Amino acid sequence: MSEESAEEPAQGRRVFLNHLDSYCGRSIGEYLSTCVVGASLESIEDEEEEEEDNSAAEVSSRSKEGVYQIVGTLSKPESSKPSFAEEIYAVSSREELLSHLLECEIVLYNITEDTNQIEEAMWAASALHMEIEHFTRQKLFILISTIMSWAKSKPPDPEDPEVAFTDEDYRRRKAHPNFTDHINAEKLILKLGKASKRKFSTYIVASGHQYGAGEGVLHYFFKRGWLSEPPAIPIFGDGNNFIPTIHILDLAAVLQNVADHRPKSHYILAVDASIHTLQELVKCISKNVGSGRTEKIPTEDAFLSKDLTSLKIFVHGPPGVGKSTIAEQLCKHYKLHHIKSKDVISEAIANLEEIVAPKELATDNVGEEGEGDDGEEEEQGENVEEAQELLDAVKENMEQNAGQLDDEYVTKFMKNKLKSMPCRNQGYVLDGFPETYEQANDLFNFESEDEQGAKSKIPKYDTLITPEFVISLTASDEFLINRIINLPESIVAGTHYTQDQFLKVLNVFRELNTDDKTVLNYFDEIEIHPQFIDVDKLEDPENRFIVKEIIKEIGEPRNYGLTDEEKEELERQAAEECLVKEAQEKAEQERKEAEERAERMANWEEWNKHLEEVKRQEQELLEAQSVPLRNYLMRNVMPMLMQGINECCRIRPDDPVDFLAEYLFKNSPDI
């Protein structure tokens, strides 16, 4: 029975549903958008009579007019609007969201997929409850919760554990520790719906684990069965635990019924009538989708179901090509260990010194302690003696070779490092070592080869420590020299990147890699063919394209790798660094332009001052040079000229200029 009968004809109802782009939201929204309001109230007989009386056109018209109108939000802003949705809300504040909720008659909040929606659902119900006085018609709030809020509940009949729970048992339910927020939300929303049911009614639909229409929680098993890699689908634990499930479309139908019927019970368990164990479900999936094979693995290994295998990489190349930088980026991406011979040697010597250090203290305390385990003391003493002997030999060898260590010891330390548990479990990136065929053969071969292996043309190598991928970085000498020249002094200081030392190291590398037996030949012989990358052609100072090329060759991480959040954070950091770099470059460019402008202005002012000074000096020179001529003219020319002008004014000839010239010529022939 329903709490209220339909007093008005069926018409479209506006339904709010959060996260329309999620698995659950998409399936429920699409289903309800095709449902006629109140259709579930009609009996089968009524439907048959209606089919006889009404034409197909009338039914079609009715279905278009009276369907649920779906509106809501998206979990990802960049997602496109679903075709079934009438409107999508991109809310920026809760006040704006509340205004949209008030426009809807039915509000559905799904908290089975995103725990961040729990707090929002509780707020939405509380905010709507505070607006009850302004409601002109009843509003319906349905919380789609999870069956996990019942996970720790005691069975209704302890003697018969197969007796199922009913809706009336919800007051005795106990949640799994990870789902306490869900049960708190359920309690609050049920409480809010009791105040004024005629205006604001609330329901809880505790959904079983959803499947179908693209799969939800069972997607992992379907994927494993479909790919058949490996062929057996895992069953975690003994597989006898019961899994309450519900088809996603059945869940949508339950929500439709709640919206139409408004049942008396405000807490509804939405689970399939059939009850199956995990083992039964996995076997069914494997039989119909996969190979039909299953395997039981311990429950604690459930999170290790991903293939966690080590990844071993060797980066080879000339000095200055960027091996260490690229190796660091690969280690960061794949979460591997960066292995450099210098660091390994320092670590090995430090470990030897640590073993040897307690020897003096131990000898001082002899006699103070009582009788102990003689076997342990002898074994400890032997280890200390061996460590001391090796440490002395290493230090002596380094003194004889000007701080360098013979290949015998380097290979020994490197092999021990590669056999360590971190390198065996996660993997490593070898940075530049080995450099020769002999070093590679000594490092990767078995410690005790049989005669057949020794005589074989193909070297016998230890797959446990031998790299799977060999990356050879190539570049011309001119490119490498220009790169080293442009390095800051702070980086070059204390390294072999000074001009003279770098050329020597580069020549040694070229000599080692032009023989018939090089380190790359060794890997070719054992069928591990190097990948060559020309750094010179890529013109990639930050090595982004080079690292992408290597990752493309190697593939996805084999361990846990980076999570989506870590990838987003790295991308965000890279974007921020890029923006900061662009801002710095822009600021530097503006500073240079400002300096150039200031310099031009200063030069212009200086030039103007110089020009004024030149003009002044020229004027003074002209004035100084004109004094004798002026005196001569005033003494000899001007008197006669004035007389000629006066005479010209008296006579007023037709051509005054010619008259004046003739006058001066007659009266002063010396001028």
C-alpha positions as CSV (number, residue, x, y, z in Angstrom):
1,M,0.0,0.0,0.0
2,S,1.1,3.5,-0.6
3,E,1.0,6.4,1.9
4,E,-0.8,8.6,-0.5
5,S,-3.0,7.9,-3.5
6,A,-2.5,9.6,-6.8
7,E,-5.2,12.3,-6.9
8,E,-4.1,14.0,-10.1
9,P,-3.3,12.6,-13.6
10,A,0.2,11.4,-14.3
11,Q,2.5,14.1,-15.5
12,G,6.2,14.5,-15.8
13,R,8.0,14.7,-12.6
14,R,11.4,16.4,-12.2
15,V,13.9,14.0,-10.6
16,F,17.3,15.1,-9.3
17,L,20.1,12.5,-9.4
18,N,23.7,13.2,-8.5
19,H,26.6,12.0,-10.6
20,L,24.7,11.2,-13.8
21,D,28.0,10.2,-15.5
22,S,28.8,7.4,-13.0
23,Y,28.0,3.7,-13.5
24,C,25.1,3.7,-11.1
25,G,23.8,7.2,-12.0
26,R,24.0,6.6,-15.7
27,S,22.0,3.4,-15.6
28,I,19.4,4.6,-13.1
29,G,18.9,7.9,-14.9
30,E,18.6,6.3,-18.3
31,Y,16.0,3.8,-17.0
32,L,13.9,6.4,-15.2
33,S,13.9,8.7,-18.2
34,T,11.9,6.1,-20.1
35,C,9.4,5.3,-17.3
36,V,5.9,6.7,-17.2
37,V,5.0,8.4,-13.9
38,G,2.7,6.1,-12.0
39,A,3.1,3.2,-14.5
40,S,4.0,0.7,-11.7
41,L,0.7,1.4,-10.0
42,E,-1.3,-0.2,-12.8
43,S,-2.0,-3.9,-12.6
44,I,-1.4,-6.3,-15.4
45,E,-5.1,-6.5,-16.1
46,D,-5.4,-2.8,-16.4
47,E,-2.5,-2.7,-18.8
48,E,-4.1,-5.4,-21.0
49,E,-7.4,-3.5,-21.1
50,E,-5.5,-0.3,-21.9
51,E,-3.7,-2.0,-24.7
52,E,-7.0,-3.0,-26.2
53,D,-8.8,0.3,-25.8
54,N,-6.0,2.8,-26.5
55,S,-4.3,3.2,-29.8
56,A,-0.5,3.0,-30.2
57,A,-0.4,6.8,-30.8
58,E,-2.2,7.5,-27.6
59,V,0.2,5.3,-25.6
60,S,3.1,7.0,-27.3
61,S,1.7,10.4,-26.5
62,R,1.1,9.5,-22.9
63,S,4.6,8.1,-22.5
64,K,6.2,11.2,-23.8
65,E,4.1,13.5,-21.6
66,G,4.3,11.6,-18.3
67,V,7.9,10.3,-18.1
68,Y,10.4,11.3,-15.4
69,Q,12.5,14.3,-16.3
70,I,16.0,13.6,-15.1
71,V,18.3,16.5,-14.0
72,G,21.5,16.4,-11.9
73,T,25.2,16.9,-11.5
74,L,28.3,15.2,-13.0
75,S,31.2,13.6,-11.1
76,K,33.7,15.0,-13.6
77,P,33.1,18.6,-15.0
78,E,34.6,17.6,-18.3
79,S,32.1,14.8,-18.9
80,S,29.6,15.4,-21.6
81,K,25.9,15.7,-20.9
82,P,24.1,12.3,-21.0
83,S,21.5,12.0,-23.7
84,F,18.7,11.1,-21.3
85,A,19.3,14.2,-19.0
86,E,17.0,17.2,-19.4
87,E,19.5,19.5,-17.7
88,I,22.9,19.4,-16.0
89,Y,23.8,21.5,-13.1
90,A,27.3,22.9,-12.7
91,V,26.9,24.3,-9.2
92,S,29.4,26.6,-7.7
93,S,27.8,27.0,-4.2
94,R,25.4,25.1,-2.0
95,E,22.9,27.9,-2.2
96,E,22.7,27.4,-5.9
97,L,22.4,23.6,-5.5
98,L,19.6,24.1,-3.0
99,S,17.7,26.3,-5.5
100,H,17.9,23.5,-8.0
101,L,16.8,20.8,-5.5
102,L,13.7,22.9,-4.6
103,E,12.7,22.8,-8.2
104,C,12.5,19.0,-8.2
105,E,9.8,16.8,-6.8
106,I,12.0,13.8,-6.3
107,V,15.6,13.9,-5.1
108,L,17.8,10.8,-5.4
109,Y,21.2,10.7,-3.8
110,N,23.6,7.8,-4.6
111,I,26.4,7.3,-2.0
112,T,27.4,3.8,-3.1
113,E,30.2,4.9,-5.4
114,D,31.7,8.1,-4.0
115,T,32.0,8.5,-0.2
116,N,32.5,12.3,-0.7
117,Q,28.8,12.4,-1.6
118,I,27.7,11.3,1.9
119,E,28.2,14.6,3.5
120,E,26.5,16.4,0.6
121,A,23.5,14.1,0.8
122,M,23.1,14.7,4.5
123,W,23.3,18.5,3.9
124,A,20.8,18.3,1.0
125,A,18.2,16.4,3.1
126,S,18.7,18.8,6.0
127,A,18.5,21.9,3.8
128,L,15.3,20.7,2.2
129,H,13.8,19.8,5.6
130,M,14.3,23.4,6.7
131,E,12.3,24.6,3.7
132,I,9.2,22.4,4.5
133,E,7.0,25.4,5.2
134,H,7.5,26.7,1.6
135,F,6.6,23.4,0.0
136,T,3.4,23.5,-2.1
137,R,3.4,19.7,-2.7
138,Q,5.2,16.7,-1.2
139,K,8.8,16.2,-1.9
140,L,10.5,12.8,-1.9
141,F,14.1,12.2,-0.9
142,I,15.5,8.7,-1.6
143,L,19.0,7.8,-0.4
144,I,20.7,5.0,-2.4
145,S,22.9,3.4,0.2
146,T,24.8,0.1,0.4
147,I,24.2,-3.3,1.9
148,M,27.6,-2.9,3.6
149,S,25.8,-1.0,6.3
150,W,24.5,-4.5,7.3
151,A,27.9,-6.2,7.1
152,K,28.4,-6.8,10.8
153,S,24.8,-7.5,11.7
154,K,24.0,-10.7,13.7
155,P,21.9,-13.2,11.7
156,P,18.1,-13.2,12.5
157,D,18.3,-16.9,13.5
158,P,21.6,-18.0,15.0
159,E,20.7,-21.6,14.5
160,D,19.9,-21.2,10.8
161,P,22.4,-18.7,9.3
162,E,20.7,-19.0,5.9
163,V,17.6,-17.1,7.1
164,A,17.6,-13.8,5.2
165,F,17.2,-10.4,6.7
166,T,14.0,-8.4,6.0
167,D,13.2,-4.7,5.8
168,E,12.0,-4.7,9.4
169,D,15.4,-5.8,10.7
170,Y,17.0,-2.5,9.8
171,R,17.0,-1.2,13.4
172,R,19.3,-4.1,14.4
173,R,21.8,-3.6,11.5
174,K,25.5,-3.0,12.2
175,A,27.8,-1.6,9.6
176,H,31.2,-2.6,8.4
177,P,33.8,-0.3,10.1
178,N,34.5,1.3,6.7
179,F,30.8,2.1,6.2
180,T,29.9,3.9,9.5
181,D,29.4,7.2,7.6
182,H,26.8,5.4,5.4
183,I,24.8,4.2,8.4
184,N,25.0,7.6,10.0
185,A,23.6,9.2,6.9
186,E,20.8,6.6,6.8
187,K,19.8,7.4,10.3
188,L,19.8,11.1,9.8
189,I,17.7,11.0,6.6
190,L,15.2,8.6,8.1
191,K,14.8,11.0,11.1
192,L,14.3,14.0,8.9
193,G,11.5,12.2,7.1
194,K,9.4,11.6,10.2
195,A,8.7,15.2,11.0
196,S,6.2,16.0,8.3
197,K,5.6,13.1,6.0
198,R,2.9,14.8,4.0
199,K,5.3,17.5,2.9
200,F,8.7,15.8,3.1
201,S,9.1,12.0,2.9
202,T,12.4,10.2,3.0
203,Y,13.4,6.6,2.0
204,I,16.6,4.5,2.3
205,V,17.2,1.9,-0.4
206,A,20.1,-0.3,0.8
207,S,21.4,-1.7,-2.5
208,G,23.2,-5.0,-2.9
209,H,26.4,-5.1,-4.9
210,Q,25.4,-3.8,-8.4
211,Y,26.1,-5.6,-11.6
212,G,25.0,-5.5,-15.2
213,A,24.9,-2.8,-17.9
214,G,28.7,-2.5,-18.0
215,E,29.3,-4.1,-14.6
216,G,30.3,-2.5,-11.4
217,V,32.0,-4.4,-8.6
218,L,32.2,-7.6,-10.7
219,H,34.0,-5.9,-13.6
220,Y,37.4,-7.2,-12.4
221,F,36.2,-10.9,-12.7
222,F,34.6,-10.3,-16.1
223,K,37.8,-8.7,-17.4
224,R,40.0,-11.5,-16.1
225,G,37.7,-14.1,-17.7
226,W,37.5,-12.3,-21.0
227,L,41.3,-11.7,-21.4
228,S,42.2,-15.2,-19.9
229,E,45.6,-13.8,-18.8
230,P,46.1,-15.8,-16.7
231,P,43.3,-18.3,-17.6
232,A,42.2,-19.0,-14.0
233,I,40.0,-16.3,-12.3
234,P,41.0,-15.8,-8.6
235,I,38.6,-16.6,-5.7
236,F,39.7,-14.6,-2.6
237,G,39.6,-16.8,0.5
238,D,37.5,-20.0,0.6
239,G,34.8,-18.4,-1.5
240,N,31.9,-19.5,0.8
241,N,30.9,-16.0,1.8
242,F,27.5,-14.9,0.5
243,I,27.4,-11.9,-1.8
244,P,24.2,-9.9,-1.8
245,T,23.8,-8.5,-5.4
246,I,21.2,-6.7,-7.5
247,H,21.1,-6.0,-11.2
248,I,21.4,-2.3,-11.8
249,L,18.2,-2.2,-13.8
250,D,16.4,-4.0,-10.9
251,L,17.6,-1.4,-8.6
252,A,16.3,1.3,-10.9
253,A,12.9,-0.5,-10.9
254,V,12.9,-0.5,-7.1
255,L,13.4,3.3,-7.1
256,Q,10.6,3.7,-9.6
257,N,8.3,1.7,-7.4
258,V,9.2,3.7,-4.3
259,A,8.5,6.9,-6.3
260,D,5.2,5.7,-7.5
261,H,3.9,3.7,-4.4
262,R,5.4,5.6,-1.5
263,P,5.5,2.4,0.7
264,K,4.9,2.4,4.4
265,S,8.3,0.9,5.2
266,H,10.9,3.7,4.7
267,Y,13.8,1.3,4.7
268,I,14.0,-1.1,1.8
269,L,16.6,-3.8,1.1
270,A,17.2,-4.0,-2.6
271,V,18.9,-7.4,-3.3
272,D,18.3,-10.3,-5.6
273,A,16.0,-13.1,-4.4
274,S,18.7,-15.7,-5.2
275,I,21.6,-16.0,-2.9
276,H,25.0,-17.0,-4.2
277,T,28.5,-17.3,-2.7
278,L,31.6,-15.7,-4.2
279,Q,32.8,-19.0,-5.4
280,E,29.5,-19.6,-7.3
281,L,29.6,-16.2,-8.9
282,V,33.2,-16.5,-10.0
283,K,32.7,-20.0,-11.4
284,C,29.7,-18.9,-13.3
285,I,31.6,-15.9,-14.8
286,S,34.6,-18.2,-15.7
287,K,32.4,-20.8,-17.3
288,N,30.4,-18.4,-19.5
289,V,33.1,-15.8,-20.3
290,G,36.5,-17.3,-19.6
291,S,38.2,-20.7,-19.7
292,G,36.1,-22.2,-16.9
293,R,39.1,-22.3,-14.5
294,T,39.3,-20.7,-11.1
295,E,41.9,-20.6,-8.4
296,K,41.7,-19.8,-4.7
297,I,44.1,-17.3,-3.3
298,P,44.5,-16.0,0.3
299,T,42.3,-13.1,1.3
300,E,45.3,-11.1,2.2
301,D,46.6,-11.4,-1.4
302,A,43.4,-9.7,-2.7
303,F,45.2,-6.4,-3.2
304,L,48.2,-8.1,-4.8
305,S,46.2,-9.6,-7.6
306,K,47.9,-7.3,-10.0
307,D,51.0,-8.8,-11.6
308,L,53.8,-7.5,-9.4
309,T,57.0,-8.4,-11.1
310,S,60.3,-6.7,-11.1
311,L,61.4,-4.4,-13.9
312,K,65.1,-4.3,-14.8
313,I,66.5,-1.6,-17.1
314,F,70.1,-0.7,-18.2
315,V,70.8,2.8,-19.5
316,H,73.9,3.0,-21.7
317,G,75.5,6.0,-23.4
318,P,78.4,8.4,-23.6
319,P,79.3,10.9,-20.8
320,G,77.1,14.0,-20.9
321,V,74.3,12.4,-22.8
322,G,71.9,12.6,-19.8
323,K,71.9,9.0,-18.5
324,S,71.5,9.8,-14.9
325,T,68.7,12.4,-15.5
326,I,66.8,9.9,-17.6
327,A,67.4,7.1,-15.2
328,E,66.0,9.2,-12.3
329,Q,62.9,10.0,-14.3
330,L,62.4,6.3,-15.2
331,C,62.8,5.3,-11.5
332,K,60.3,7.9,-10.5
333,H,57.8,6.7,-13.1
334,Y,58.2,3.0,-12.5
335,K,59.1,3.3,-8.8
336,L,62.5,1.5,-9.3
337,H,65.9,1.7,-7.6
338,H,68.5,3.9,-9.2
339,I,71.8,1.9,-9.3
340,K,75.0,3.9,-9.8
341,S,78.4,2.2,-9.3
342,K,79.8,5.1,-7.3
343,D,76.9,4.9,-4.8
344,V,77.0,1.1,-4.6
345,I,80.7,1.2,-3.8
346,S,80.2,3.8,-1.1
347,E,77.3,1.9,0.4
348,A,79.3,-1.4,0.4
349,I,82.3,0.2,2.1
350,A,80.0,1.8,4.7
351,N,78.4,-1.6,5.4
352,L,81.8,-3.3,5.8
353,E,82.9,-0.6,8.2
354,E,79.7,-1.0,10.2
355,I,80.3,-4.8,10.5
356,V,83.9,-4.3,11.6
357,A,83.2,-1.4,14.0
358,P,81.8,-3.4,16.9
359,K,84.9,-5.7,16.9
360,E,86.8,-3.5,19.3
361,L,83.9,-3.1,21.7
362,A,83.4,-6.9,21.7
363,T,87.0,-7.6,22.6
364,D,86.8,-5.1,25.5
365,N,83.8,-6.8,26.9
366,V,85.3,-10.3,26.9
367,G,85.3,-11.7,30.4
368,E,82.6,-9.4,31.7
369,E,79.9,-11.5,30.1
370,G,79.2,-15.1,31.3
371,E,79.3,-18.2,29.1
372,G,77.3,-17.7,25.9
373,D,76.6,-19.4,22.7
374,D,80.1,-20.3,21.5
375,G,78.7,-21.3,18.0
376,E,77.2,-17.9,17.5
377,E,80.3,-16.1,18.7
378,E,82.5,-18.1,16.4
379,E,80.2,-17.4,13.4
380,Q,80.1,-13.7,14.2
381,G,83.8,-13.6,14.5
382,E,84.3,-15.3,11.2
383,N,81.9,-12.7,9.5
384,V,83.8,-9.8,11.1
385,E,87.1,-11.3,10.0
386,E,85.9,-11.7,6.4
387,A,84.5,-8.2,6.4
388,Q,87.8,-6.8,7.8
389,E,89.8,-8.7,5.3
390,L,87.7,-7.5,2.4
391,L,87.7,-3.9,3.7
392,D,91.5,-3.9,4.0
393,A,91.8,-5.2,0.4
394,V,89.4,-2.6,-1.0
395,K,91.1,0.3,0.7
396,E,94.6,-0.9,-0.4
397,N,93.3,-1.3,-3.9
398,M,91.9,2.2,-3.9
399,E,95.2,3.7,-2.6
400,Q,97.1,1.9,-5.4
401,N,94.7,3.1,-8.1
402,A,94.3,6.8,-7.0
403,G,90.9,6.3,-5.5
404,Q,89.6,4.0,-8.2
405,L,88.6,0.4,-7.6
406,D,89.4,-2.7,-9.8
407,D,86.6,-4.3,-11.7
408,E,86.8,-7.4,-9.5
409,Y,85.5,-5.5,-6.5
410,V,83.1,-3.3,-8.4
411,T,81.5,-6.3,-10.0
412,K,81.2,-8.1,-6.6
413,F,79.5,-5.1,-5.0
414,M,77.2,-4.5,-7.9
415,K,76.2,-8.2,-8.1
416,N,75.4,-8.2,-4.4
417,K,73.3,-5.0,-4.8
418,L,71.3,-6.5,-7.7
419,K,70.6,-9.6,-5.7
420,S,69.2,-7.6,-2.8
421,M,65.5,-7.9,-2.0
422,P,64.6,-4.4,-3.1
423,C,66.1,-4.9,-6.5
424,R,64.7,-8.4,-6.9
425,N,61.2,-7.3,-5.9
426,Q,60.7,-3.9,-7.5
427,G,63.5,-3.8,-10.0
428,Y,66.2,-1.3,-10.9
429,V,67.7,1.1,-13.5
430,L,71.4,0.5,-14.0
431,D,73.1,3.8,-14.8
432,G,76.1,3.4,-17.1
433,F,77.6,0.2,-15.6
434,P,78.8,-2.2,-17.0
435,E,80.9,-0.4,-19.5
436,T,82.6,-3.3,-21.2
437,Y,81.8,-6.8,-22.5
438,E,84.0,-8.4,-19.7
439,Q,82.3,-6.4,-17.0
440,A,78.8,-7.4,-18.3
441,N,79.8,-11.1,-18.5
442,D,81.3,-11.1,-15.0
443,L,78.3,-9.2,-13.5
444,F,75.4,-11.2,-15.0
445,N,76.8,-14.7,-15.4
446,F,76.2,-17.5,-13.0
447,E,78.8,-17.7,-10.2
448,S,79.5,-21.3,-10.9
449,E,79.2,-22.3,-14.5
450,D,79.4,-25.9,-15.6
451,E,81.7,-27.0,-18.4
452,Q,79.0,-27.1,-20.9
453,G,78.0,-23.5,-20.2
454,A,81.6,-22.4,-20.3
455,K,82.1,-23.9,-23.8
456,S,78.7,-22.6,-25.1
457,K,79.0,-19.7,-27.6
458,I,76.0,-17.9,-26.0
459,P,76.9,-16.7,-22.5
460,K,75.0,-18.2,-19.6
461,Y,73.4,-15.4,-17.6
462,D,71.4,-15.1,-14.4
463,T,67.9,-14.0,-15.3
464,L,67.3,-12.9,-11.7
465,I,69.6,-9.9,-12.1
466,T,70.1,-9.4,-15.8
467,P,68.2,-6.4,-17.3
468,E,65.2,-7.0,-19.6
469,F,65.5,-3.7,-21.4
470,V,68.7,-2.0,-22.6
471,I,68.4,1.6,-23.6
472,S,71.4,3.0,-25.6
473,L,71.5,6.8,-25.9
474,T,73.6,8.1,-28.8
475,A,74.8,11.5,-29.7
476,S,77.6,13.1,-31.7
477,D,80.8,14.5,-30.1
478,E,80.0,18.0,-31.2
479,F,76.5,17.8,-29.5
480,L,78.0,16.5,-26.3
481,I,80.7,19.1,-26.1
482,N,78.3,21.9,-26.8
483,R,76.0,20.6,-24.0
484,I,78.9,20.4,-21.5
485,I,80.1,23.9,-22.4
486,N,76.6,25.3,-21.7
487,L,76.3,23.6,-18.3
488,P,76.4,25.9,-15.3
489,E,79.7,26.0,-13.4
490,S,77.9,24.8,-10.2
491,I,77.1,21.5,-12.0
492,V,80.5,21.1,-13.6
493,A,82.5,21.8,-10.5
494,G,84.0,18.6,-8.9
495,T,83.1,16.4,-11.9
496,H,84.8,15.0,-14.9
497,Y,82.9,17.5,-17.1
498,T,85.7,20.0,-17.2
499,Q,87.0,20.5,-20.8
500,D,90.2,18.5,-20.6
501,Q,88.8,15.6,-18.5
502,F,85.6,15.4,-20.5
503,L,87.4,14.9,-23.7
504,K,89.5,12.2,-22.2
505,V,86.5,10.3,-20.8
506,L,84.6,10.7,-24.1
507,N,87.6,9.3,-26.0
508,V,87.8,6.3,-23.6
509,F,84.0,5.6,-24.2
510,R,84.4,5.8,-28.0
511,E,87.4,3.3,-27.8
512,L,85.4,0.9,-25.6
513,N,82.4,1.0,-28.0
514,T,84.2,0.5,-31.3
515,D,85.7,-2.9,-30.6
516,D,84.1,-6.2,-31.8
517,K,83.2,-7.1,-28.3
518,T,81.3,-4.2,-26.6
519,V,78.8,-4.2,-23.8
520,L,76.0,-3.9,-26.3
521,N,77.3,-7.0,-28.2
522,Y,77.0,-8.9,-25.0
523,F,73.3,-8.1,-24.8
524,D,72.8,-8.9,-28.4
525,E,74.4,-12.4,-27.8
526,I,71.9,-13.1,-25.0
527,E,69.0,-12.0,-27.2
528,I,68.3,-8.7,-25.3
529,H,68.6,-6.3,-28.1
530,P,69.2,-2.6,-27.2
531,Q,66.8,0.2,-28.1
532,F,68.8,3.1,-29.7
533,I,67.7,6.6,-29.1
534,D,69.5,9.5,-30.9
535,V,69.4,12.4,-28.4
536,D,71.0,14.8,-30.9
537,K,68.0,14.5,-33.3
538,L,65.3,14.9,-30.7
539,E,66.5,18.3,-29.4
540,D,64.9,17.7,-26.0
541,P,66.8,19.5,-23.2
542,E,64.4,18.3,-20.5
543,N,64.3,14.7,-21.9
544,R,60.5,14.5,-22.0
545,F,60.3,13.0,-25.5
546,I,63.1,10.6,-24.7
547,V,61.5,9.3,-21.5
548,K,58.1,9.0,-23.3
549,E,59.8,7.0,-26.1
550,I,61.4,4.6,-23.5
551,I,58.1,4.2,-21.6
552,K,56.4,3.4,-24.8
553,E,58.9,0.6,-25.4
554,I,58.8,-0.8,-21.9
555,G,55.1,-0.5,-21.2
556,E,53.0,0.1,-18.1
557,P,54.5,-0.3,-14.6
558,R,54.6,-3.8,-13.3
559,N,54.3,-2.9,-9.7
560,Y,51.8,-0.5,-8.2
561,G,53.1,2.3,-10.2
562,L,51.7,5.8,-9.8
563,T,48.1,6.2,-8.7
564,D,45.7,8.4,-10.6
565,E,46.0,11.0,-7.9
566,E,49.9,10.9,-8.1
567,K,49.7,11.2,-11.9
568,E,47.4,14.2,-11.6
569,E,49.7,15.7,-9.0
570,L,52.8,15.2,-11.2
571,E,50.9,16.7,-14.1
572,R,49.8,19.6,-12.0
573,Q,53.4,20.2,-10.7
574,A,54.7,20.0,-14.3
575,A,52.1,22.5,-15.4
576,E,53.0,24.8,-12.5
577,E,56.7,24.5,-13.2
578,C,56.1,25.3,-16.8
579,L,54.1,28.4,-15.9
580,V,56.7,29.5,-13.4
581,K,59.4,28.9,-16.0
582,E,57.5,30.9,-18.6
583,A,56.9,33.7,-16.1
584,Q,60.6,33.7,-15.3
585,E,61.6,33.8,-18.9
586,K,59.1,36.6,-19.6
587,A,60.4,38.6,-16.6
588,E,63.9,38.1,-17.8
589,Q,63.0,39.2,-21.3
590,E,61.2,42.3,-19.9
591,R,64.3,43.0,-17.7
592,K,66.6,42.8,-20.6
593,E,64.4,45.0,-22.7
594,A,64.2,47.5,-19.9
595,E,67.9,47.5,-19.6
596,E,68.4,47.9,-23.3
597,R,65.9,50.8,-23.3
598,A,67.6,52.5,-20.4
599,E,71.0,52.0,-22.1
600,R,69.6,53.4,-25.4
601,M,68.2,56.4,-23.5
602,A,71.5,57.0,-21.7
603,N,73.4,56.7,-25.0
604,W,70.9,59.1,-26.7
605,E,71.3,61.7,-23.9
606,E,75.1,61.4,-24.1
607,W,75.0,61.7,-27.9
608,N,72.8,64.8,-27.6
609,K,75.2,66.4,-25.1
610,H,78.1,65.6,-27.3
611,L,76.3,67.1,-30.4
612,E,75.5,70.3,-28.5
613,E,79.2,70.6,-27.4
614,V,80.3,70.1,-31.0
615,K,77.9,72.7,-32.3
616,R,79.1,75.2,-29.6
617,Q,82.7,74.6,-30.4
618,E,82.0,75.1,-34.2
619,Q,80.2,78.3,-33.4
620,E,83.1,79.6,-31.3
621,L,85.5,78.6,-34.1
622,L,83.5,80.4,-36.7
623,E,83.2,83.5,-34.6
624,A,86.9,83.5,-33.9
625,Q,87.7,83.0,-37.6
626,S,85.3,85.8,-38.7
627,V,86.9,88.6,-36.6
628,P,89.7,89.6,-39.0
629,L,87.3,89.6,-42.0
630,R,84.8,91.7,-40.1
631,N,87.5,94.2,-39.2
632,Y,88.7,94.4,-42.8
633,L,85.2,94.9,-44.1
634,M,84.4,97.6,-41.5
635,R,87.6,99.5,-42.3
636,N,87.9,99.2,-46.1
637,V,84.6,98.2,-47.5
638,M,81.8,99.6,-45.4
639,P,82.6,103.3,-45.7
640,M,82.7,103.2,-49.5
641,L,79.7,100.9,-49.6
642,M,77.6,103.5,-47.5
643,Q,78.7,106.3,-49.9
644,G,77.6,104.2,-52.9
645,I,74.2,103.4,-51.3
646,N,73.6,107.1,-50.5
647,E,74.5,108.0,-54.1
648,C,72.2,105.3,-55.4
649,C,69.4,106.7,-53.3
650,R,70.0,110.2,-54.7
651,I,70.2,109.3,-58.3
652,R,67.7,106.4,-58.3
653,P,69.1,104.5,-61.3
654,D,67.0,101.8,-63.1
655,D,69.4,99.1,-62.0
656,P,70.5,99.9,-58.4
657,V,72.7,96.8,-58.1
658,D,74.6,97.4,-61.3
659,F,74.9,101.1,-60.4
660,L,76.4,100.2,-56.9
661,A,78.9,97.8,-58.4
662,E,80.0,100.3,-61.0
663,Y,80.3,103.0,-58.3
664,L,82.5,100.8,-56.0
665,F,84.7,99.7,-59.0
666,K,85.3,103.4,-60.0
667,N,86.0,104.8,-56.5
668,S,87.7,101.9,-54.9
669,P,89.5,99.6,-57.4
670,D,91.6,98.0,-54.6
671,I,88.6,96.2,-53.0
